[in-house]
Amino acid sequence: MGSTLRITPPEDYRLSRDACSYGYFLLAPNRWHPSTQTFTRVLATDAGVTRIAITQPGIGERLTLRCDRTLDRASQQQVRAGVSRMLRLNEPAKTIAAFHKVDKRWKKSGRGRLFRSPTLFEDIIKTVTSCNVQWPSTVHMNRRLCEVLGDKHDAGGSFPASAKVARTRPSTLRARCRFGYRDARTVELAKLHRKGAIDEAWLEDPATPDDDVRTFLISLPGIGPYAAANIMQLLGRYAHLPLDTESVRHGKVVLGMTGTDAKIMKKIDAHFAPFGEHRFRSYWFELWAFYESKRGPAHTWDQDEVGSTFTASQL
């Protein structure tokens, strides 16, 4: 029998809503099981790889983490830390309530938290694989990255650590994972992370100004304005919008905006400016509501069907 861990979340936390809130919950090694309302993933610890299954009886109740192997105390702490980061358990109910005061549209549903990865490195690579590409390719790149470089498990590979990616030839990422032009940049990012050149504590410190974080992120290989803004929201900095073709589609179809793509992006930026430090939350939940209007609530999505085609261009 493996270890069973329990985590007490914020009193307003709902796993089915808050885990299924951002596209990365659909990317390997993550997996949501609609029939059982269970979230699973293969997670690497210093003592080895384990599959965790996360469930929650009801809103605000304790999360149960069932691991398929017995974990020592250090590994248990790593799992708890990774899950807490991934599910944004560091955002208390009062933070979400503050968002609902700014944007009352989401108070009834309780939406406010956005799913992310257990580590910043995984978030950075997932962001790189989502730039200038259709969603099915993003899904494929992440699945192959886990299969090729991740620690092996019966349920699939884990997301590889930066040290492993740093030792990988760019040609391997290109040929076996279909990374295309991202191959060398991904390896460079992994090397920087492994060397400590990406200071996670500084980036996540609320005292660090957003402008400084954005300037640093854009200095990294393969990180432009869109990727930097997306990584910032993954860091809990929601005042910036990662504008792209989906933003233009949303401006035209949902908000009725007209003009060139550049003009529409400026209009969208201005449209969400009143939401201040929560503007990305408001922007994203509008996008997510559009997706759900086409394919149903995200917690009902089958990962192999809806999960690989949920972007607007595929709807």
Number of C-alpha atoms within 10 A of each C-alpha: 8 13 14 17 18 14 15 13 23 18 13 17 28 21 24 22 19 19 24 23 23 16 19 23 24 21 20 24 24 18 20 26 16 15 10 8 15 17 21 20 21 27 25 23 17 9 11 13 21 27 22 23 19 20 20 21 12 13 16 15 18 18 20 17 22 20 23 16 15 14 21 11 9 12 18 18 14 17 22 17 14 18 21 18 20 21 23 23 18 14 17 15 18 12 12 19 18 13 22 19 12 18 16 13 14 19 15 8 8 18 22 24 26 23 19 26 23 21 16 20 20 18 19 22 20 22 20 25 24 18 17 10 10 15 21 15 16 23 22 17 24 25 21 20 23 20 21 18 19 23 20 18 16 8 12 17 26 27 30 20 18 22 15 15 22 21 11 17 12 20 14 16 24 16 11 13 21 19 25 14 12 19 20 21 18 24 23 19 23 26 19 18 19 17 13 10 12 19 11 14 9 12 22 16 12 12 8 12 12 17 9 10 20 19 12 14 22 16 11 16 16 20 20 16 16 18 23 26 25 21 26 24 19 22 19 21 21 22 18 24 25 20 18 15 12 14 20 24 19 20 19 16 12 12 13 10 18 13 11 9 17 11 13 20 22 12 18 20 18 10 14 18 17 12 18 14 15 24 22 24 24 22 22 18 19 16 19 17 14 17 17 16 11 11 16 13 16 25 20 18 21 16 19 11 9 17 22 21 17 22 18 14 11 11 10
